[in-house]
Amino acid sequence: MIYDFVVAGAGIVGLSVTYKLLTKYPDANVLILEKEDRVAAHQTGHNSGVIHSGIYYKPESYRARNCIDGRHQLVDFCREQDVTFDLCGKIIVATDEEELPRLQKIYHRGLENGIEGLTMIGEKEIREIEPYSAGIKALHVPCAGIVDFTGVCKAFERLIKEKGGSLRFNEKVEGIYDRGKSVVVRTNSSVYRAGYFIGCAGLHSDRVANSAGLKSDIQIVPFRGEYYKLTPVVESWVRGLIYPLPNPSFPFLGVHFTRMANGGVECGPNAVFAFKREGYDKLSFDLSDTIETVNFPGFWKLAGKHWQMGLNEYYRSFSKQAFVGQLQKLIPGIRLEHLKESPAGVRAMALKPNGEILDDFHFEIKEREIHVLNAPSPAATASLSIADEILKKINPK
C-alpha cells in the first residue's frame, strides 16, 4: 500500500497534523508511525498541562500567532470532545520593586499580542485571586488555563481512526529516502511508501531529519524539568496558575505553581541538562546521547553563557530546601513537608552551532517532506494552529 501521507510521531503535534490532514483530505490514506506503544509518551505526556495565553512571545512570531489561534482551537476542541480543561487564569507576580519595569514590559507585549482581558493588578487584587501569594504587583491573565493534554491526544487518536487514519506503534523511523514520485520510510521493523512525509518527532526530530539527508546545523539538546507536588493539606493554597517574572538572561520561565486539570498542584519545573534524550530520572544516562551533545559546539557555547544559572538549577535539583526557597518567593508559607516528588519531563531544546537557542517554531522542507525541527512551548497549546501552518507548506502531488 502506498500512503498519501506518513507522519512520524504520535505526540500532540503529530496527532494534530494527522487530524487536520484527514479533515482537509477525507479520502487520503494517512499513517502515523510512533516508536512507543502509545500516544503522548514523551514531551506531551510529561508537561505541566498549561493552556498558554501567548503573552511572552515576540509579536508576529510563529509562537505568538500560533499560540493565540491554537489556544482558541484547543478550547473549542476540548468542549466538543469533552476533554477536561479549565480557564482558571494566571498571575505573573513581581515580588520587589526592581522587577516592576520587566513586568511593565511583559504587559505591553501582551497588549501588542492582543491577549484578552489582560490587566495589571496590585497587592489587594493579587490576594483576591490567590490569597496565599506574595507580590507587590502582578499581571492577571484570565485566558490562561489548564488541560489534560494526554486526554486531548487520546481524543485525536479516536477521531483519526474514525476518519480512516492508521496508527502503528513500536515503529521507529530509521531512514527516509526520496524516490522521485514517492518517499520510502524505513522503520526498525517495516518499510512504507508515501506520497508525502511529515516529521513530528520531538526529542528526536533532528535525527529523523538527518535520516532523510537533511544537513541542518540545528541539534536537539535535552533539558530535564523536575517537579514536586503539593500535599493535599495545602493544595487549596493555589487556585490557578502562579508564575514568577521570567529571568530575561535565562531561557526558561522559572519554577511556578500549576493547578492540574485532573487534580493536584505541581510546583516547578527547574531546568537541568539531561544526559539522555529521554532521561526522566536524575541518574538517567545514555553514552551515545551524551557524546553527541558534548561534541556539539553549540552546547559548550550555551554552557559558557549560562554556566552560573545552570549550576543554580543543578543545586535546586539535588537540594529540596533550595527548591522550596524559590517557591517561597511566590507563596511564603510553603515548607519542605508540603512537597512530594512528582514525575519529571524532558524538553527538546534546539541549538545552533553558535550556542543560540532557536526560540521559535522551525520547519525544514524538501520536495515531498516537511520536518518540524523545533516545536518549543507553547507547542501543545498551539498544536492545532501549527498543524494549519504545516498544511499550508505541504504540496501533495
Sine and cosine of phi, psi and omega as CSV:
sin_phi,cos_phi,sin_psi,cos_psi,sin_omega,cos_omega
0.00,0.00,0.70,-0.71,0.10,-1.00
-0.98,-0.21,0.87,-0.50,0.01,-1.00
-0.99,0.11,0.52,-0.85,0.10,-1.00
-0.95,0.32,-0.65,0.76,0.01,-1.00
-0.67,-0.74,0.69,-0.72,0.23,-0.97
-0.88,-0.47,0.78,-0.63,0.00,-1.00
-0.92,-0.40,0.76,-0.65,0.05,-1.00
-0.99,-0.15,0.87,-0.49,0.08,-1.00
0.93,-0.37,0.86,-0.50,0.02,-1.00
-0.95,-0.31,0.62,0.78,0.26,-0.96
-0.99,0.13,-0.12,-0.99,-0.13,-0.99
-0.92,0.38,-0.50,0.87,0.02,-1.00
-0.95,0.31,-0.74,0.67,0.02,-1.00
-0.87,0.49,-0.64,0.77,0.02,-1.00
-0.93,0.36,-0.65,0.76,0.03,-1.00
-0.88,0.47,-0.69,0.73,0.01,-1.00
-0.87,0.48,-0.71,0.70,-0.02,-1.00
-0.90,0.44,-0.68,0.73,0.04,-1.00
-0.86,0.50,-0.70,0.72,0.00,-1.00
-0.94,0.35,-0.61,0.80,0.06,-1.00
-0.86,0.51,-0.72,0.69,-0.03,-1.00
-0.94,0.34,-0.43,0.90,0.08,-1.00
-0.96,0.28,-0.67,0.74,-0.02,-1.00
-0.98,0.20,-0.60,0.80,-0.03,-1.00
-0.85,-0.53,0.97,0.23,-0.14,-0.99
-0.89,0.45,-0.35,0.94,0.00,-1.00
-1.00,-0.09,0.04,1.00,-0.06,-1.00
-0.97,0.23,0.52,-0.86,0.17,-0.99
-1.00,-0.04,0.92,-0.40,-0.08,-1.00
-0.83,-0.55,0.72,-0.69,-0.04,-1.00
-0.80,-0.60,0.73,-0.69,0.16,-0.99
-0.97,-0.24,0.74,-0.67,0.12,-0.99
-0.95,-0.31,0.80,-0.60,-0.05,-1.00
-0.73,-0.68,0.78,-0.62,-0.08,-1.00
-0.97,0.26,-0.32,0.95,0.05,-1.00
-1.00,-0.04,-0.04,-1.00,-0.06,-1.00
-0.99,-0.15,0.26,0.97,-0.06,-1.00
-0.29,-0.96,0.19,-0.98,0.09,-1.00
-0.99,0.15,0.33,-0.94,0.12,-0.99
0.83,0.56,0.65,0.76,-0.11,-0.99
-0.98,0.20,-0.38,0.92,-0.11,-0.99
-0.85,-0.53,-0.95,-0.33,-0.15,-0.99
-0.84,0.55,-0.68,0.73,-0.05,-1.00
-0.89,0.46,-0.66,0.75,-0.07,-1.00
-1.00,0.06,-0.02,1.00,-0.04,-1.00
-0.86,-0.51,0.16,0.99,0.00,-1.00
-1.00,-0.03,-0.03,-1.00,-0.14,-0.99
-1.00,0.05,0.02,1.00,0.11,-0.99
0.95,0.31,0.56,0.83,-0.03,-1.00
-1.00,-0.09,0.72,-0.69,0.22,-0.98
-1.00,0.05,0.96,-0.27,-0.09,-1.00
-0.98,0.20,0.52,-0.85,-0.04,-1.00
-0.99,0.14,-0.57,0.82,-0.13,-0.99
0.98,-0.19,0.27,0.96,-0.13,-0.99
-0.95,0.32,-0.52,0.85,-0.19,-0.98
-1.00,0.09,-0.33,0.95,-0.34,-0.94
-1.00,0.04,0.49,-0.87,-0.01,-1.00
-0.84,0.54,0.80,-0.61,-0.02,-1.00
-0.81,0.59,0.67,-0.74,0.01,-1.00
0.95,0.31,0.04,1.00,0.13,-0.99
-0.95,0.30,0.30,-0.96,0.10,-0.99
-0.81,0.59,-0.69,0.72,-0.08,-1.00
-0.88,0.47,-0.68,0.74,0.00,-1.00
-0.92,0.39,-0.79,0.62,-0.06,-1.00
-0.90,0.44,-0.76,0.65,-0.08,-1.00
-0.95,0.33,-0.51,0.86,0.01,-1.00
-0.92,0.40,-0.73,0.68,-0.07,-1.00
-0.93,0.38,-0.75,0.66,0.04,-1.00
-0.90,0.43,-0.69,0.73,-0.01,-1.00
-0.90,0.44,-0.59,0.81,0.03,-1.00
-0.87,0.49,-0.70,0.71,0.01,-1.00
-0.91,0.42,-0.67,0.74,0.02,-1.00
-0.90,0.43,-0.65,0.76,-0.01,-1.00
-0.89,0.45,-0.72,0.70,0.00,-1.00
-0.88,0.47,-0.69,0.73,0.04,-1.00
-0.88,0.47,-0.68,0.73,0.00,-1.00
-0.88,0.48,-0.70,0.71,-0.01,-1.00
-0.89,0.45,-0.63,0.77,0.05,-1.00
-0.90,0.44,-0.70,0.72,-0.04,-1.00
-0.92,0.39,-0.59,0.81,-0.11,-0.99
-0.97,-0.22,0.12,0.99,0.06,-1.00
0.86,0.52,0.70,0.71,0.09,-1.00
-1.00,-0.06,0.66,-0.75,-0.06,-1.00
-0.91,0.41,0.80,-0.60,0.11,-0.99
-0.41,-0.91,0.24,-0.97,0.02,-1.00
-0.40,-0.92,0.87,-0.49,0.10,-1.00
-0.99,0.13,0.96,0.27,-0.14,-0.99
-0.99,0.15,-0.23,0.97,-0.01,-1.00
1.00,0.10,0.25,-0.97,-0.10,-0.99
-0.58,-0.82,0.57,-0.82,0.20,-0.98
-0.88,-0.47,0.66,-0.75,0.09,-1.00
-0.95,-0.33,0.91,-0.42,-0.30,-0.95
-0.97,-0.26,0.74,-0.67,0.21,-0.98
-0.99,-0.15,0.82,-0.57,-0.07,-1.00
-0.98,-0.22,-0.13,0.99,0.10,-1.00
-0.52,-0.86,0.22,-0.98,-0.11,-0.99
-0.88,0.48,-0.56,0.83,-0.06,-1.00
-0.89,0.45,-0.41,0.91,-0.04,-1.00
-1.00,0.10,-0.20,0.98,-0.12,-0.99
-0.88,0.48,-0.65,0.76,0.05,-1.00
-0.87,0.48,-0.61,0.79,0.03,-1.00
-0.93,0.38,-0.62,0.78,0.04,-1.00
-0.88,0.47,-0.67,0.74,0.01,-1.00
-0.89,0.45,-0.63,0.78,-0.01,-1.00
-0.90,0.43,-0.69,0.73,0.04,-1.00
-0.90,0.43,-0.62,0.78,0.03,-1.00
-0.85,0.53,-0.73,0.69,-0.02,-1.00
-0.92,0.38,-0.60,0.80,0.06,-1.00
-0.90,0.43,-0.66,0.75,0.05,-1.00
-0.87,0.49,-0.65,0.76,0.06,-1.00
-0.90,0.44,-0.65,0.76,0.01,-1.00
-0.90,0.44,-0.57,0.82,0.01,-1.00
-0.99,0.14,-0.09,1.00,0.05,-1.00
0.97,0.26,0.55,0.83,0.00,-1.00
-0.94,0.35,0.83,-0.56,-0.11,-0.99
-0.94,0.33,0.71,-0.70,0.15,-0.99
0.96,0.27,0.15,0.99,-0.07,-1.00
-0.90,0.43,0.77,-0.63,0.03,-1.00
-0.65,-0.76,0.50,-0.87,0.15,-0.99
-1.00,-0.03,0.76,-0.65,-0.07,-1.00
-0.79,-0.62,0.37,-0.93,0.02,-1.00
-0.98,-0.21,-0.16,-0.99,-0.10,-0.99
-0.85,0.52,-0.68,0.74,-0.04,-1.00
-0.87,0.49,-0.73,0.69,-0.01,-1.00
-0.93,0.37,-0.57,0.82,0.07,-1.00
-0.84,0.54,-0.73,0.68,-0.03,-1.00
-0.92,0.40,-0.52,0.85,0.04,-1.00
-0.93,0.37,-0.58,0.81,-0.02,-1.00
-1.00,0.10,-0.73,0.68,-0.02,-1.00
-0.75,-0.66,1.00,0.00,-0.16,-0.99
-0.85,0.52,-0.42,0.91,-0.08,-1.00
-0.99,-0.14,-0.02,1.00,-0.09,-1.00
-0.99,0.10,0.58,-0.82,0.17,-0.99
-1.00,0.07,0.18,-0.98,0.07,-1.00
0.60,-0.80,0.57,-0.82,0.05,-1.00
-0.98,-0.20,-0.46,0.89,0.12,-0.99
-0.48,-0.88,0.35,-0.94,0.01,-1.00
-0.41,-0.91,0.34,-0.94,0.22,-0.98
-0.99,-0.13,0.76,-0.65,0.11,-0.99
-0.98,-0.18,0.84,-0.54,-0.07,-1.00
-0.88,-0.48,1.00,0.05,-0.14,-0.99
-0.94,0.33,-0.30,0.95,-0.03,-1.00
-1.00,0.07,-0.09,1.00,0.10,-1.00
-0.98,0.22,0.37,-0.93,-0.04,-1.00
-0.25,-0.97,-0.31,-0.95,-0.05,-1.00
-0.72,-0.70,0.44,-0.90,-0.07,-1.00
-0.41,-0.91,0.40,-0.92,0.11,-0.99
-1.00,0.00,1.00,-0.05,-0.07,-1.00
-0.92,0.39,-0.54,0.84,0.08,-1.00
-0.90,0.43,-0.62,0.78,0.09,-1.00
-0.89,0.46,-0.62,0.78,0.08,-1.00
-0.86,0.50,-0.71,0.71,-0.03,-1.00
-0.91,0.41,-0.61,0.79,0.04,-1.00
-0.92,0.40,-0.58,0.82,0.08,-1.00
-0.91,0.41,-0.68,0.73,0.08,-1.00
-0.85,0.52,-0.71,0.70,-0.02,-1.00
-0.85,0.53,-0.72,0.70,0.00,-1.00
-0.89,0.45,-0.71,0.70,-0.03,-1.00
-0.92,0.38,-0.60,0.80,0.04,-1.00
-0.88,0.48,-0.69,0.73,0.03,-1.00
-0.91,0.42,-0.65,0.76,0.02,-1.00
-0.89,0.46,-0.53,0.85,0.00,-1.00
-1.00,0.09,0.02,1.00,0.05,-1.00
0.99,-0.11,0.08,1.00,0.06,-1.00
-0.97,0.22,0.26,-0.97,-0.03,-1.00
-0.82,-0.57,0.54,-0.84,0.12,-0.99
-0.82,-0.57,0.74,-0.68,0.08,-1.00
-0.86,-0.50,0.88,-0.47,0.00,-1.00
-1.00,-0.06,0.24,-0.97,-0.03,-1.00
0.86,0.51,0.54,0.84,0.02,-1.00
-0.85,-0.52,0.98,-0.22,-0.02,-1.00
-1.00,-0.07,0.85,-0.53,0.01,-1.00
-0.94,0.33,0.82,-0.58,-0.05,-1.00
-0.86,-0.51,-0.24,0.97,0.01,-1.00
-0.27,-0.96,0.62,-0.79,0.01,-1.00
-0.74,-0.67,0.79,-0.61,-0.15,-0.99
-0.76,-0.65,0.80,-0.60,0.03,-1.00
-0.98,0.20,0.84,-0.55,0.01,-1.00
-0.90,-0.44,0.51,0.86,0.06,-1.00
0.99,0.11,-0.98,0.18,-0.02,-1.00
-1.00,-0.09,0.05,1.00,0.03,-1.00
-0.40,-0.92,0.12,-0.99,0.04,-1.00
-0.84,-0.54,0.74,-0.68,0.07,-1.00
-0.99,-0.17,0.77,-0.63,-0.01,-1.00
-0.89,-0.45,0.89,-0.45,0.01,-1.00
-0.98,-0.20,0.75,-0.66,0.07,-1.00
-0.92,-0.39,-0.07,-1.00,0.03,-1.00
-0.91,0.42,-0.28,0.96,-0.07,-1.00
-0.70,-0.72,-0.18,0.98,-0.11,-0.99
-0.51,-0.86,0.12,-0.99,0.10,-0.99
-0.77,-0.64,0.71,-0.70,-0.02,-1.00
-0.80,-0.60,0.47,-0.88,0.05,-1.00
-0.87,-0.49,0.68,-0.73,-0.07,-1.00
-0.63,-0.78,0.44,-0.90,0.14,-0.99
-0.96,0.27,-0.48,0.88,-0.05,-1.00
-0.47,-0.88,0.61,-0.80,0.00,-1.00
-0.87,-0.50,0.69,-0.73,0.05,-1.00
-0.79,-0.61,0.87,-0.48,-0.03,-1.00
-1.00,-0.10,0.88,-0.48,0.05,-1.00
-0.77,-0.64,0.85,0.53,-0.23,-0.97
-1.00,-0.10,0.15,0.99,0.16,-0.99
0.84,0.55,-0.90,-0.43,-0.04,-1.00
-0.88,0.47,-0.29,0.96,-0.01,-1.00
-0.88,-0.47,0.34,0.94,-0.08,-1.00
-0.88,0.47,-0.62,0.78,0.00,-1.00
-0.93,0.37,-0.60,0.80,0.01,-1.00
-0.92,0.38,-0.66,0.75,0.05,-1.00
-0.89,0.45,-0.67,0.74,0.04,-1.00
-0.89,0.45,-0.67,0.74,0.02,-1.00
-0.89,0.45,-0.57,0.82,0.00,-1.00
-0.94,0.35,-0.26,0.97,0.06,-1.00
-1.00,-0.07,0.02,1.00,0.01,-1.00
1.00,0.01,0.10,0.99,0.09,-1.00
-0.95,0.32,0.73,-0.68,-0.03,-1.00
-0.96,-0.28,0.82,0.58,0.01,-1.00
-0.94,0.33,0.54,-0.84,0.05,-1.00
-1.00,0.00,0.06,1.00,-0.01,-1.00
-1.00,0.06,0.67,-0.74,0.05,-1.00
-0.77,-0.64,0.60,-0.80,0.06,-1.00
-0.99,0.11,0.78,-0.62,0.12,-0.99
-0.88,-0.48,0.81,-0.58,-0.09,-1.00
-1.00,0.10,0.68,-0.73,0.11,-0.99
-0.81,-0.58,0.78,-0.62,0.00,-1.00
-1.00,0.04,0.70,-0.72,0.10,-0.99
-0.94,-0.35,0.87,-0.49,-0.08,-1.00
-0.97,-0.23,0.62,-0.79,-0.09,-1.00
-0.82,-0.57,0.40,-0.92,0.31,-0.95
-0.87,-0.49,0.30,-0.95,0.16,-0.99
-0.91,-0.42,0.55,-0.84,0.12,-0.99
-0.96,0.28,0.60,-0.80,0.10,-0.99
-0.94,0.34,0.42,-0.91,-0.08,-1.00
-0.82,0.57,-0.49,0.87,-0.08,-1.00
-0.90,0.43,-0.42,0.91,-0.02,-1.00
-0.88,-0.47,0.15,0.99,0.01,-1.00
-0.85,0.53,-0.53,0.85,-0.04,-1.00
-0.94,0.34,-0.16,0.99,0.03,-1.00
-0.94,0.33,-0.26,0.96,-0.02,-1.00
-0.85,-0.53,0.87,-0.48,-0.02,-1.00
-1.00,-0.08,-0.47,0.88,-0.05,-1.00
-0.55,-0.84,-0.91,-0.42,-0.01,-1.00
-0.84,-0.54,0.78,-0.63,0.02,-1.00
-0.83,-0.56,0.91,-0.42,-0.08,-1.00
-0.89,-0.46,0.54,-0.84,0.19,-0.98
-0.99,0.14,0.12,-0.99,0.19,-0.98
-0.95,0.30,0.75,-0.66,0.03,-1.00
-0.92,0.40,0.59,-0.81,0.08,-1.00
-0.97,0.24,0.87,-0.49,-0.09,-1.00
-0.91,0.42,-0.31,0.95,-0.03,-1.00
-0.99,-0.11,0.07,1.00,-0.03,-1.00
-0.74,-0.67,0.71,-0.70,-0.18,-0.98
-0.99,0.12,0.51,0.86,0.04,-1.00
-0.72,-0.69,0.31,-0.95,-0.12,-0.99
-1.00,0.09,-0.21,0.98,-0.04,-1.00
1.00,0.01,0.30,-0.96,-0.04,-1.00
-0.94,0.34,0.62,-0.78,-0.06,-1.00
-0.54,-0.84,0.12,-0.99,0.02,-1.00
-0.96,-0.28,0.76,-0.65,-0.04,-1.00
-0.75,-0.66,0.90,-0.43,0.17,-0.99
-0.95,0.31,0.74,-0.67,-0.10,-1.00
-1.00,-0.02,0.56,-0.83,-0.07,-1.00
-0.89,0.45,-0.52,0.86,-0.02,-1.00
-0.98,-0.21,0.31,0.95,0.07,-1.00
0.95,-0.31,0.52,-0.85,0.01,-1.00
1.00,-0.01,0.16,-0.99,0.02,-1.00
-0.75,-0.67,0.82,-0.57,0.06,-1.00
-0.99,-0.10,0.51,-0.86,0.06,-1.00
-0.82,-0.58,0.82,-0.57,-0.01,-1.00
0.64,-0.77,-0.30,-0.95,-0.07,1.00
-0.99,-0.11,0.30,-0.95,0.29,-0.96
-0.99,0.14,-0.21,-0.98,0.00,-1.00
-0.51,-0.86,0.96,-0.28,-0.01,-1.00
-0.82,-0.58,0.55,-0.83,0.06,-1.00
-0.86,0.51,0.72,-0.69,0.02,-1.00
-0.98,-0.22,0.75,-0.67,-0.02,-1.00
-0.99,0.11,0.28,0.96,0.04,-1.00
-0.38,-0.92,0.65,-0.76,-0.06,-1.00
-0.90,0.45,-0.46,0.89,0.07,-1.00
-0.88,-0.48,0.71,0.71,-0.10,-1.00
-1.00,-0.02,1.00,0.06,-0.09,-1.00
-1.00,0.08,-0.22,0.98,0.02,-1.00
-0.96,-0.28,0.40,-0.92,-0.01,-1.00
-0.85,0.53,-0.56,0.83,-0.06,-1.00
-0.99,-0.17,0.19,0.98,0.04,-1.00
-0.88,0.48,0.70,-0.72,-0.04,-1.00
-0.48,-0.88,0.71,-0.70,0.13,-0.99
-0.73,-0.69,0.86,-0.51,-0.12,-0.99
-0.88,0.47,-0.72,0.69,-0.06,-1.00
-0.93,0.38,-0.62,0.78,0.06,-1.00
-0.89,0.47,-0.68,0.74,-0.03,-1.00
-0.92,0.39,-0.70,0.71,0.02,-1.00
-0.87,0.49,-0.68,0.74,0.01,-1.00
-0.85,0.52,-0.67,0.74,-0.03,-1.00
-0.94,0.33,-0.74,0.67,-0.09,-1.00
-0.94,0.33,-0.31,0.95,0.08,-1.00
-1.00,0.09,-0.08,1.00,-0.03,-1.00
-1.00,-0.05,0.87,-0.49,-0.08,-1.00
-0.88,0.48,-0.48,0.87,0.00,-1.00
-0.89,0.46,-0.52,0.85,0.01,-1.00
-0.90,0.43,-0.71,0.70,-0.04,-1.00
-0.94,0.35,-0.54,0.84,0.04,-1.00
-0.94,0.33,-0.60,0.80,0.09,-1.00
-0.91,0.41,-0.70,0.72,0.00,-1.00
-0.89,0.45,-0.63,0.78,0.01,-1.00
-0.90,0.43,-0.52,0.85,-0.02,-1.00
-0.99,0.17,-0.58,0.82,-0.15,-0.99
-0.87,-0.49,0.41,0.91,-0.14,-0.99
-0.88,0.48,-0.61,0.79,-0.05,-1.00
-0.93,0.37,-0.71,0.70,0.06,-1.00
-0.89,0.45,-0.61,0.79,0.02,-1.00
-0.88,0.47,-0.66,0.75,0.05,-1.00
-0.90,0.44,-0.63,0.78,0.05,-1.00
-0.89,0.46,-0.63,0.77,0.02,-1.00
-0.91,0.42,-0.66,0.75,0.04,-1.00
-0.90,0.43,-0.62,0.78,0.03,-1.00
-0.87,0.50,-0.71,0.71,0.04,-1.00
-0.92,0.38,-0.45,0.89,0.03,-1.00
-0.90,0.44,-0.61,0.79,-0.07,-1.00
-0.97,-0.23,-0.08,1.00,0.02,-1.00
-0.85,-0.52,0.97,-0.25,0.02,-1.00
-0.89,0.46,-0.58,0.81,0.00,-1.00
-0.89,0.45,-0.65,0.76,0.04,-1.00
-0.91,0.41,-0.62,0.79,0.05,-1.00
-0.88,0.47,-0.71,0.71,0.02,-1.00
-0.87,0.49,-0.66,0.76,0.00,-1.00
-0.85,0.53,-0.62,0.79,0.03,-1.00
-0.93,0.36,-0.64,0.76,0.00,-1.00
-0.93,0.38,-0.52,0.85,-0.04,-1.00
-0.92,0.39,-0.31,0.95,0.08,-1.00
-0.91,0.42,-0.47,0.88,-0.01,-1.00
-0.99,-0.11,-0.67,0.75,0.05,-1.00
-0.76,-0.65,0.99,-0.13,-0.12,-0.99
-0.87,0.50,-0.43,0.90,-0.08,-1.00
-0.98,0.18,-0.07,1.00,-0.02,-1.00
-0.92,0.39,0.69,-0.73,0.01,-1.00
-0.79,-0.61,0.24,-0.97,0.01,-1.00
-0.78,0.63,-0.71,0.70,-0.10,-1.00
-0.94,0.35,-0.14,0.99,0.00,-1.00
-1.00,0.06,-0.09,1.00,-0.09,-1.00
-0.91,-0.42,0.64,-0.77,0.17,-0.99
-0.76,-0.66,0.47,-0.88,-0.10,-1.00
-0.92,0.40,0.50,-0.87,-0.01,-1.00
-0.70,-0.71,0.42,-0.91,-0.01,-1.00
-0.85,0.52,0.57,-0.82,0.00,-1.00
-1.00,-0.01,0.20,-0.98,0.14,-0.99
-0.80,-0.59,0.26,-0.97,0.08,-1.00
-0.79,-0.62,0.79,-0.61,0.02,-1.00
-0.97,-0.24,0.54,-0.84,0.04,-1.00
-1.00,-0.04,0.96,-0.30,0.04,-1.00
-0.99,-0.12,0.86,-0.52,0.00,-1.00
-1.00,0.03,0.83,-0.55,-0.03,-1.00
-0.89,-0.46,0.55,-0.83,0.17,-0.99
-1.00,-0.03,0.31,-0.95,-0.01,-1.00
-0.86,0.52,-0.41,0.91,0.02,-1.00
-1.00,0.09,0.09,1.00,0.02,-1.00
1.00,0.03,-0.01,1.00,0.01,-1.00
-0.96,0.29,0.70,-0.71,0.05,-1.00
-0.99,0.12,0.77,-0.64,0.07,-1.00
-0.97,0.24,0.96,-0.27,-0.20,-0.98
-0.98,-0.18,0.32,0.95,0.06,-1.00
-0.67,-0.74,0.27,-0.96,0.09,-1.00
-0.88,0.48,0.61,-0.79,-0.08,-1.00
-0.65,-0.76,0.75,-0.66,-0.01,-1.00
-0.83,-0.55,0.59,-0.80,0.14,-0.99
-0.84,-0.54,0.68,-0.73,-0.22,-0.98
-0.82,-0.58,0.72,-0.70,0.21,-0.98
-0.90,-0.43,-0.01,-1.00,-0.12,-0.99
-0.86,0.51,-0.68,0.73,-0.03,-1.00
-0.86,-0.51,0.41,0.91,-0.04,-1.00
-0.58,-0.81,0.53,-0.85,0.24,-0.97
-0.69,-0.72,0.73,-0.68,-0.04,-1.00
-0.88,-0.47,0.83,-0.55,0.09,-1.00
-1.00,0.09,0.99,-0.16,-0.10,-0.99
-1.00,0.02,-0.29,0.96,0.04,-1.00
-0.50,-0.87,0.86,-0.52,0.05,-1.00
-0.66,-0.75,0.95,0.32,-0.02,-1.00
-0.96,0.27,0.13,-0.99,0.14,-0.99
-0.79,0.61,0.76,-0.65,0.33,0.94
-0.98,-0.22,0.76,0.65,-0.10,-0.99
-0.85,0.52,-0.62,0.79,-0.02,-1.00
-0.91,0.42,-0.73,0.68,0.06,-1.00
-0.86,0.50,-0.65,0.76,-0.14,-0.99
-1.00,0.00,0.06,1.00,-0.24,-0.97
-0.83,0.56,-0.67,0.74,-0.02,-1.00
-0.93,0.37,-0.56,0.83,0.06,-1.00
-0.96,0.27,-0.61,0.80,0.10,-1.00
-0.86,0.50,-0.65,0.76,0.03,-1.00
-0.87,0.49,-0.67,0.74,0.07,-1.00
-0.87,0.50,-0.66,0.75,0.00,-1.00
-0.88,0.47,-0.67,0.75,-0.01,-1.00
-0.92,0.40,-0.68,0.74,-0.01,-1.00
-0.89,0.46,-0.49,0.87,0.07,-1.00
-0.93,0.38,-0.47,0.88,-0.12,-0.99
-1.00,0.02,-0.35,0.94,-0.05,-1.00
-1.00,0.02,0.48,-0.88,-0.05,-1.00
-0.69,-0.72,0.97,0.23,-0.04,-1.00
-0.90,0.43,0.66,-0.75,-0.03,-1.00
-0.86,-0.51,0.00,0.00,0.00,0.00
